[in-house]
């Protein structure tokens, strides 16, 4: 398993919008082996976390975080997450 630190500038923007957001910031990406030739990568959807947490100011930050997360996941996978496809709460 990997523990990936949050993006500090995005975290700061989120904390400015909602001080209590630190409790639910999606700070972890999990990577694990699924058999001999498959790796599963999972992450929380920042957009879902923003909807659950409250203020509209978080939407812009969450959208940015989700875009970056999709890009990172797409570079590590043969199957890309398309712009019109929602990022599920556990991306694999």
N, C-alpha and C positions, 0 to 999 in steps of 0.2 A: 504494500500500500504506500501511496505517496501522500504527503501532507503539503499542499501548495498554499503558500501565504497569499492573502488577498492583495489586490492591486492597491497600494497605499493612496494614490490620488483619487481613485474611485471610492475607496472607503472613507476618505476625508469628505468628499462631496456628499456621500450618503449620510454621514454623521452630522453634517451641517443641516441637512434637510430634516433629519429625525434623530435626535440624540440617543434614543433607545434602540436604534437599529443594530447596534453592535451585538445584541443578543441573538440576532438571526442572520447576520451577514454570512453568505455562503462562502466560506473560506477553505473548503476542502474539495479536492478532486480525488476520487478513489480510482486506482488502477489495479486490476488483479487478473491473474491468469484464469482462463476458462478452458481447460483442456490443454493440449500440447501446442496448438497453433493459433489460439485465439486469446486476445487480451480485451478485457471489458473495462471501459472508462466510464465513470459515473460522476455527475455533478448536479448540484441543486440549480434550479432555474432561477436566476436573479429576478426575472419579471414576476414570477409567482410570489417570491418573497416580498417584493415591493407591494403587490396587491394585498397581501396578508397584513403587512405592517402599517399601511396607512397613507401618509401624505402624498399628494400628487407630485410633489417635488422629487420624490424618489423614482418616479417613472422614467425620467430622463437618464438618471444614473443607472437604473436597472437595464434600460434598453442598451446603453453603452456597454455595460458589463456582459449582457447576453450576446451582443454582437462579437465582442472580443472572445468570449467563451466558445461560440460557434466556430470562429476562425481557428482557435487553438485546437478544438476537437477535429475540425475538418483536416487540418494538416497532419493529424496523427491517425487518420483513417482513410480507407479507400472510398468509403461512403460518406459523402458530404451532407451536412445539414443545410437544406435549401432555405432561401430567404422567406419563402411562403409557408414554411413548415414550423410549427411551434416546437420549441425546445421543451421536451417533457421534464418532469421533476427529477427523473434520473436518466440522464442521457447515456446511451450505450452505443 
